[in-house]
Amino acid sequence: MNLKVALATNDGKTFVSSHFGEANEYYIYDIDSKNYQYLKSAANNSTEEKMHADPKKAKSIIKILEKEGVQIVCNLAFGANIKRVKKKLVPVITSKTNLNDGLEELVANYDQLLELWNKGEERDYLNLTKN
């Protein structure tokens, strides 16, 4: 089974240093236990945050990504909305700054990602900075 992942980026090469929801766009890839393949980019045209951890912004971003079939989201940092995101998607925190390095890390942890995805709304996020 392939998983669709969305990486938060402003330049197509590196992760954004701010929260996942602050990215200009999301690069979407298919991954399995051996490889990754670029599919497309999706613009972050979510609603503007009216307050910190705005639930409307989280819902808007989730809607954009679910429309693309995304299951996994990855970035250097997530805000307080991670608790809302993890009910619909698997958030992954990486320490890799380069998208390709992050993708290799996701492929290496594919089995754990699939397990978290299959847990549904009871899932937790995955913090790869501890590895």
C-alpha positions, 0 to 999 in steps of 0.5 A: 500500500502506498501512502500520500504525504504532504511536505510543507515548503515555500521553495520546493527544496526545504521544509518551512521553519515555521509551523506546517500551516504557514507554508505557501504550498505542500509538495505531495508524494507517494511513498512505500517502504522503498521509494518516493515519487513526486505527484504534485504541489497544492497551494495553501489557500487556507483561511487566515488565522484569526487567533492562535490555533484557530480551529477554522484554519486547521479544518481548512488545511485538512480539507485541502489535503484530504481532497488530494488524498493525503494521509501523512503531513510532515514538517519541522514544526507544528502548532497547537492545531496538531491535536486537530490534525492528528484526528484526520492525518498523521503528523510527522515532525522531522529534523531534516531541513531538505525535502529529499532527506525528509522523504528518505526518513519517511520511507525508512519509517514507512511501517510505523507511518502505516500503523499510525494511519490505521489507528484512525482518530486515536492516532498520535503524531510521530516525532522523528527528531528523537531518533 
